[in-house]
Amino acid sequence: MSENRTLEMVKLAKAALEDKKGQNIKIIDISKVSVLADYFIIADGSNPNQVQAMADSVEEALGNAGYPCRQIEGYGTANWILMDYGDIIIHAFNREDRLFYDLERIWRDGKFLEPEDMND
């Protein structure tokens, strides 16, 4: 997939998370350090219903744009919902599990994008 399409997916997912009041949204470019994906998007919510709503919002936004989700894990418990879109992977956490798993530390070799990096 082209870099422009991938960044479009990132922007759509970020907006969908923000729409459901996702907190501490981080975007990490892992393209240079992993073959798993190009970007991780990490966000947290305050309760299982909010975490599920965040995942639903992402799935709807990306689905409407023609980007189907390859796989979703963890939706039932909503402690950590992982959504695989190929080039991007979204992690929607409850706050406690996000702190426990600390993906930002694990993927610190990636490039953390700032909001201005997302502008066209």
NORRA-V390508 format. One record per residue. RES is the residue in three letters. PSI is psi in whole degrees, -180 to 180 (* if undefined). BURIAL is # if it has 9 or more other ideal C-beta (glycine too) atoms within 8 Angstrom, else .. Layout:
res & psi & burial
RES & PSI & BURIAL
RES & PSI & BURIAL
//
This chain:
res & psi & burial
MET & 146 & .
SER & 155 & .
GLU & -37 & .
ASN & -42 & .
ARG & -39 & .
THR & -45 & #
LEU & -32 & #
GLU & -43 & #
MET & -43 & #
VAL & -47 & #
LYS & -43 & #
LEU & -44 & #
ALA & -43 & #
LYS & -45 & #
ALA & -39 & #
ALA & -39 & #
LEU & -43 & #
GLU & -36 & #
ASP & -31 & .
LYS & 23 & #
LYS & 34 & .
GLY & 141 & #
GLN & 154 & #
ASN & 48 & .
ILE & 124 & #
LYS & 139 & #
ILE & 124 & #
ILE & 123 & #
ASP & 109 & #
ILE & 12 & #
SER & -29 & .
LYS & -10 & .
VAL & -3 & .
SER & 153 & .
VAL & 0 & .
LEU & -44 & .
ALA & 176 & #
ASP & -35 & .
TYR & 142 & #
PHE & 138 & #
ILE & 125 & #
ILE & 132 & #
ALA & 162 & #
ASP & 160 & #
GLY & 170 & #
SER & -14 & .
ASN & 165 & .
PRO & -39 & #
ASN & -40 & .
GLN & -42 & #
VAL & -42 & #
GLN & -40 & #
ALA & -38 & #
MET & -46 & #
ALA & -43 & #
ASP & -42 & #
SER & -44 & #
VAL & -47 & #
GLU & -41 & #
GLU & -48 & #
ALA & -48 & #
LEU & -37 & #
GLY & -43 & #
ASN & -26 & .
ALA & 1 & #
GLY & 19 & .
TYR & 96 & #
PRO & 147 & .
CYS & 132 & #
ARG & -39 & .
GLN & 144 & .
ILE & 130 & #
GLU & 144 & .
GLY & 8 & #
TYR & -39 & #
GLY & -44 & .
THR & -26 & .
ALA & 28 & #
ASN & -42 & #
TRP & 107 & #
ILE & 123 & #
LEU & 127 & #
MET & 118 & #
ASP & 116 & #
TYR & 23 & #
GLY & -86 & .
ASP & -21 & #
ILE & 147 & #
ILE & 127 & #
ILE & 133 & #
HIS & 112 & #
ALA & 116 & #
PHE & 158 & #
ASN & 158 & #
ARG & -44 & #
GLU & -45 & .
ASP & -34 & #
ARG & -44 & #
LEU & -39 & .
PHE & -48 & .
TYR & -27 & #
ASP & 58 & .
LEU & -31 & #
GLU & -37 & #
ARG & -44 & .
ILE & -38 & .
TRP & 28 & #
ARG & -18 & .
ASP & -13 & .
GLY & 172 & #
LYS & 120 & .
PHE & 123 & #
LEU & 140 & #
GLU & 161 & .
PRO & -37 & .
GLU & -23 & .
ASP & -17 & .
MET & -5 & #
ASN & 147 & .
ASP & * & .
//
